[in-house]
Amino acid sequence: MNERIVSRNDLPTALAGVTNDTCNLRLIKDGVTADFILEFRVASDRDIDGVERAFFQLASGRRLNTGLVSDFINSASAYPSAIRYGDGISSYLYGVLLREGSLDLQLPFEKYVDKFNSAAVVLTDYDRPLARMISGLIAFHFNQFPGVVSLAANTRVGLAASRFITLLDRTTIPFLNGDQPEEWETMITDLQTEQIVQWTVRPQLELLAQIKEMEHFLANDPAEVDRPKLHVLLGEAHKSVGNRAEARRHGAALRNIAVFEDWAEALIHNCS
């Protein structure tokens, strides 16, 4: 291991003592060798706290832009054992900028999916409110509503996900409290998701007043994974005010999407 001979019995202890290093491991038995590269990145609490301080200091009162992400990366580099945590956060932030059409990033819009997926993989290793919030936003974007609730139950996006679960299960819709988010929460939420979350957490009577606005939003070609959420909200809203044909139209749009098809069939049946 890293040019050091270690017996089979001593190998677990030797590996357990590595916190931040890359180990070149060669296993030898009966003349047969197998080479492995093991990367260890165990972040200290001090460095994780440092990365989060860097984020919150920069996020306070500012709108997300490429300069802010660059400043965050530079500040987070002072905490080397948590560099992977910082990478996960910055990957998500770049994904948000791509979602919002930033002209500063020389990448196509569709690359935001790669950024989101990369961030989700990294941040799942960190049981921190910021990591859970970002992971919850990613899960909400991809319509993974139970995952959102498990990650960020006491946030607006968690409340929004709970309402979708309730709607899709065709149970009573609870009143949801749409409290104002923290400044940093708004900053890390892309604009389309922010609008959908705001609509979703409103009481039903308030939502009915937004039907025209939501229809206009849907007509302006939102991201493919956001369209089902809008069809659900609009289908339920039209049903509530007796617009059965419009409700069926929104239900029909989701008949072949696994997560939503039971809801769609029930809505169409109830509005026939």
N, C-alpha and C positions, 0 to 999 in steps of 0.2 A: 504494500500500500504506500503510494508516493515514495518509491524506492526504499521502503522499509519492510523487512520480512516479518510477518505476523503469523503466528500459528492459528489454526482453525478455532481453537478454544478461546484465544485472546482477541479474535477479530471483533466480536460484538462489543466488547469493552472499548477497543480502540475506536470503533466507529461512533460509539455513544459519546466519546469525548470531543468530537468535532462539532463545532457550532456554525462557523462561517468559513467554508473552504470547499474546494473541489478536489475530490480524491480520485486518483487513478488506481483502480483496483484490478489486480491480475490474480486469478485463481488458478492454481496448478495442482493437478492430480494425475498420477500415472503418465506423465509426459504430455498431458492434454492441458492446454491453457485457454482461459476465457477472460477477455478484458472488459471492464465496465468503468464508466465514469459516474461517480456519485457526487451530486451537488448538495451541500448542506447550507441552509440559510435559516438560522434560528434567531429571530429578532428579539432583542432585549426590550423590556418594558420601557426603559429610558428612551430608546430610539423610536419605538412606536409612538410614545407620547410626543417626541420631538417632531416626527412627521405630521402628526395631527395638529400640533401647534402651528407648524408652518402653513398647513392648509387653512385653518380657521383664521389666522392673521391675514392671509391674502384674500380669503373669501368674504370677509366682513365688508358689506356695503358695496361690493363690486359686481359688475356683470362679467360673466365668463367670456374670456377671449384668449387668443394664443399666447399673448404676453403674460397673462396670469398663470397659465399652465407652465410656461417656461420658468417663470419666477419660482413657482412651487417646486419644480424639479430641481432647480439650483439649491433652494433652501433645504429640501429633503435629502440632498446628497451629503449633508453634514451628519447624517445618522445612518452609517453604512450597514448595520445589521438589519435595518428595516427598509433597505432600498427596494426590495420586492414589493413591500406594502405601498411604497410611494409609486412604484411602476403601475400597480393595479389601479390606484386612484387616477393617475395621469392618463392611463389608457382609456378609462371611462370618460374622463373630461374631454379628451380628443374625440371620442365617439360622439359626445353631445355636440361638439362644434361641427362635426361632419353632418350630423342630423339637422343642424340649423343652417347648413349651407355656407359655412365659413369659407371665404375666398383665400384665406391665408394658408390653408392646408392643400397641398398639391396631391390630393387623393380624391377618388370618386366618392359620391355620396354613399354608395352601397358598402363601402369599407367600414362604415360605422358598426355594422354587425360584427365584424372581426374584432373591433376594439371592445365592444360590449362583451362578447364571449370571452376574450382574453382577460378582461377585468374580472368577470364573474369567476373564472377558474382561480385566479390569484386570491381574490378577496374572501373566498370561502374558507381560507385558512385562518382568518382573523375575526375573532369574536369581539368586535368593537362596534359601537353604535354607528359610526361613520361607514364602516365596511358593510354592516347589515343594511343600512339605508341605501347605499349604492346598489348592493346586490338585489334589494327589494325593488328598486326602480327598474333594474334590468329585467327581473322576473315579470314585473307588471307590463313592461313593454312587449314581452313575448307571450303575454296572456297566460302566465303560469301563476294563477291567483293563489292557490294554496301555499305555494312557495313564498309569495309576498307576505302572507299573514304570518308564516313561521319565522320570517326574517325581520319584519318591521311592523308588527301588529299595532303598535301604539303611535303610528305616524299617519299622515293623511293618505299616503299611498297604500298603507295597510288597511285603512278604513275603506278606501275605494275598492281594493281587492275583495274585502269582505262583502261589499255590496254586490259585486259581480257574482261571487259565489252564491249569495242569497238569491239573486235573480236567476242564475242558471239552474239552481236547484228548485226553483218555483215555490219558494217559501215566502213568508211575510217579510216585506222590506222594512228593516229597522230604520229609525231616524239616526242619521249619522252626523256627527258634529264636525263641521269643516273649519276647525280652528286655523288661524293664520300660521303658516309655517315659519320656522326660523329662517333668517336671511340666507344662511348657507344652504338650506334645503332647496330654496327656490333657485339658487345659483346653479346647483348641480342637476336640476330637472330641466330637460329640454322643453322647448316651448309647446310642442304638440302634446306631450305627456302632461305638462302643467295644466293646459286647458281641459284635457279630458278628466284629469283628477278633480279639478274644480267643479266641473259639471256633475261628476259621479257622487261627490260627497254632499251635494246640496239636497235638502229635503225635496220630496217628490213634487210638491206644489210649486216650488221655485223652479224646478227643472222643467216643468211644463211650459213655463214662460220662455224657455230657451230653445224651443223646438226649431224655429226658423233659423236661429243662429247655428244650431248643431247641423241642420240640413245643409246650410251653406258651407260649413266646415268640411262636411263629408264630400260635398260636390267638388271641393278644391283639391282632391286627390291626396289625402294624407297617406302616410306609410301603410303598406299592405297589412302589417300586423295590428295597426291601430283601427282599421276599418271595422273589424268585428265588434270592438267595444262600442263604437258609435252606432252600429246597427242595433245592438242590444238596447242601448239607452233610448234610441229613437223608437224602436219597436214598442218598448214598454210605455213610452210617453204617448205615442199615438193611440195605443190601446186604451190608456187611461182617459183620453178625451173623446173616445168613440170613433176615431178614424181607422176603421177596421181594414180598409184596403191598403192604407199606408203601413199599418202594422204588419200586414201579411207580406208586403213588399220587402220590408226589412228582414222579416223572418226568412223569406225565400233566399235572400242573399247568403244565409249561413247554413243552409240545409246540408251541405257537403263538407263542413268543417267540424272535425270530431268533437272538439271541446264545446261547440255551440249547437250541434245539430239537434240534441234533445230539446233544448230551449226553443229552437226554431220550429220544430214540428209541433210542439205544444202551443206556441203562439199562433201558428197558422190554423191549427184546429180550433182554438178558442175564439178566433176572429173570423171564422167561416160563416 
